[in-house]
C-alpha cells in the first residue's frame, strides 16, 4: 500500500486584510478539507507562500496544520529553503512537530551538479523523516529525470516523488525504474496520472473544490473513464491555473468564489488584472455547473 495515497492539498496560507497570517482561518480550512474527504495536508509549499513568511510564521503555520489535522490525515510539510542547512532545519522542525513527511525540492537558488543534488537529499534524509522529492523543472533549475530519481531512490528516506514536469510519460518511466510512489504534481494531469499509476496527487485547485478533486481522482483510479472524463473536462479550465506563475492569486480567488475566502496574497504577489479574474470566474462557473446542464 502506498504511504502517501489519495488527494493531498497543497494549502494556501490565509491572510487578514492587514496581511497578517490568519491562523484561525487556516484551522477552519483544514477542517473544511478533511470534512470533504481529502487524504492529506501539505503546508508551506509554494502555494502556501512559504517564501513570504517569517521563520516564526512558518513554524506556527506548520504547528497549526498539524494540530488541526489531529492525526485524522497525514501532514506533509514543504521544506524548501535557500540552503541545504536551512532545509535540514525545516525537515527537523517538521519531524519534531509530528509531521508524516516532507515535500522537498532540490537546491533552489543554484543550478547544482548531480552529486550536489544527491548530497542535498542525503542531508535531508539523515533527519529520519519520509521524503517526497519534488521535481519542478519549470520554476527551478533542476529537472530530476527518471534516471536521476533512480539514483535518489537509493537514499533511505526518499519514498515518493511529486512529478511536476508536465510530461505524463515520466510516470511510466519512474515506476519502471524506481520503487518510488508517484504523486501527480500539477492539476491538469490529475486524471492521466491516476490512470497510469500515480497513487497520490498533491493538488492546488481542491483548496476551493475538494469534493470534486477527490471524486475525480477516485474515479480515475477505479478506471471509470467516462465519468472521470466528464468531470475532468469541467475542471480543466481551472486546473490549468495551477501550472501558472500566478497560481496563488488564482486559487485564492477560486476559494472566494467557492464561498471560502482566505484573504489576499502577500507582496510581491499582488492582485491580478480584472480580466484575469473574469476568466477565472467563467471557468469556475463551468466547473460547478451540474453535470448534464448546458449553458
N, C-alpha and C positions, 0 to 999 in steps of 0.2 A: 504494500500500500504506500502511496506517495506521502511524503512528510508534509508537503505544502500543496494541498489539493483544493480545488474549487476556486471561487471568486474572492480574491483579496482586494481590498480597496486601498489605493494609494491616497491617503487622506489629505484633503485641503486643511489649511490652518485657518480657522475663523479669526477675524479681527473686528474690533469695535470701530465705530466711526472715527475714533481718535487714533486708530492704527495700533492699539494695544491687543495682545493676544487675548481672545475671548475663551478662556478655559471652560467656562460653563457651557458655552455653545459647542465646544469640542466634545465634551462629555455627552451632550444631547445628540450630537452627530453619531458618535459611536453607538449609543443606544438605538438610534433610528436604523442604522445599517444592520446591526445584529438582529433587530426585530424583523428586518426584511430579508433575512436569510443569508447574508454574506458569510464567507468562510473564515476570513481573517482581516486584520487591520495593519496598514503599513504607514506609520507616521514618519515625518521628517525626510521625505523624499523631495524630488524637485517640485512636485505638485503641492507639497506642504510648505514651499518657500523656505526651506531649511537655511539657505544662504542669507536670508534676510532676518534670521532670528539671532538674538544674542545667545551665548552659551547657556545662560540661566534660563532663558525662554525655551531653548531647545530641550534642555533637561526636563523642564516642567511639562512640556508637551508629551514627552515620552512617558513620564510617570502618570500623567492624566489619562492617556490612552490605555495604559496597562491597568490602571485602577478601574477604568470604565469597563474594560473587557472582563475583568474579574474572573479570568480563567475560562470564560464561555467560548471564546475563539482565540486562536493564536495571534500574537502581535509580533510582527517582523519590522525591525527598526531600520530606517535608512541611515547609513553610517558615512556618507560621503563627506570628505574634508580635503583641504588643500595639501596636506602632507600625510604620509603613512602614519607618523606618530599620532597626529590628531585623529585619524580614522581609527587607529587602535584604541584610543581613548573612548571613542563613541561606541565601539563594539563592547569594550569592557563595561561601559555605562549601561548599555542595553542588557548585558548579562546580569549585572548587579540588580537592575530594576525588575528582572523577571521576564524578559522577552524570550520568545520561542526561537528567534533567529535574527539575522541581519540581512539587509539587501545592500550589497557592497559593490561600488564602482571600482574600476582600476584607477591608477593615478589620473587626476582630472586636470591638473594645471600644467601638464608637461606631456610631450609625446614620448612615452617610455620605450625602451628596448624590451624584447620579450623576457629577458631574465629579470628585468626590473618589475614587470607585471607579476611574474611568479613570486619574487621576493615580497612584494606588497601583500599578496594574498597569503603567503606563508606567515607573515607577521600578524595578519588579522586572524588566521586560523589558530594561532597559539593561544588566543583568549579562550577557546574551547566552546564556541557557540556555532550552531549551524549557519552556513553562509549561502545565500542566493547571490551568485555572481551576476552583475548587471551589465549586459552588453548593449551599449547605446552609442554606436559609431557616428550618429548624426550630430549629437551635441558634444561629444568628447573625442579625444584624439585616437583612441584605441578601438579597433574592430576585433573583438575576440571571436575569431573564426572557429569552426568546429575542431580544427587541428589544435589551436591554442587551448580551447576548452578541454580537449582530451588530455593535454598535459596538466592543466589546472585541476582536473578531476582527480588526480593522484594526491592532491593535498587533502589531508584528513577530513576537514570540516566543510569543504565545499560540496554541497549536496544537490544544488539546483542552479539553473540559470534563468534569469529574466531576459528573454530574447526580444530585442527592440530593433533589429536590423531592418525589419520590414520585408524580409525575404522568407516566405513560408517554407522554402526548401531547406532552410537551415534547421528546422525542427527535425526533419528526417535524418539529416547528417549528424546532428548532435546525438539523437537517440541511437543511431547506428554505431557511433564511435566512442560514446561515453556511457557511463551509468548514471548520468545526471538526470534529475527531473527537469522538464522544460515547462516554464511558465510563460504564457503569452505576455509580451511587454507593451504592445500597442493595441488600442481598442479595435482598430479596423482590420485586425487579423484574428479577432476573438473566435469566430466561428471556424475559420480554417484551422487555427491552432488546435482547437478541441477535437476536430475531426481527424487530425493527423498525429495525435499522440501527446499533445500538451496536457498535463494533468492539472495545471492551475493557470490563473490569469490575474496578473497584477494590473488592476483596472483604474481608469480615471473617471469616465462619464458615470459609472454606477454610484459615485458620490451623489448624483442627482436622481438617478433611476436604478436603484439597487435591485428591485424586484425583477425588472426587465433584464438586467445583466445576469442575474442568477438563472432566470428561466432560459435565456439564450444559451448559456454555457452548458447547462444540463441537457437541453435538447440536442445540442451538437454532440456532446459526449455520448449520448444514447444513440446517435446515428439517425435521429429524426430530422432528416434533411428538409423535408417540405415545411414543417412548422418552424424550424430554426431559420430557414431562408426567408420566410415571410417576415418574421420578427427582425431579423438582421437587416433586411433592406430598409425597414422603417428607421432603424437606429443608425445606420451607416453615415448619413449626413452629419449626425452629431459626433459619432466616433472619430471621424476624420479630424476633428479639432484636437483630439488627444495627441496627434502627431505634429501639431503646430507649435512654434515657439510661444504662442500666446495661449497655451492650453490652460494656464491657471485662471486668467481673466475669463476665458470662455466657459470653463466648467463652473466657476463661481456664479456666473450669470445663469447657467442652466439650473443651478441649485435655487437661485432666486425664482426662476420660472416654475420650478417644481414645488414652490411654497416652503423652501427650507433655506432662507438666506443666511449667508455666513460672512457678510461684510465685504469690504474692498480688498484689493491686493496692496502690498507694501511697495513703495518705490525701490528699485527702478521700474517695477511694473505699474503702469498707470491704466486708467480706463481706456477702453478701445473706442475707435470711431463709431458713431451711431450706426453707420451702415453695417458694420460687423455684427453689432447686437441685433439688428433687424434680421440678418441672415440666420443667426443662431436661433432667434425666436421662430422663424419659419421652419427650420429643421426640427426644433423641439415640438412644434405643433404636429408635424408629421409623425414623429416618434411616439407620441402619446395618443394618436388617433386610434380609436378602437379598430381591431382587425376587421377587414372587410368593408370599412366605411371609406368612401372616396370623397375627394373634395369637390 
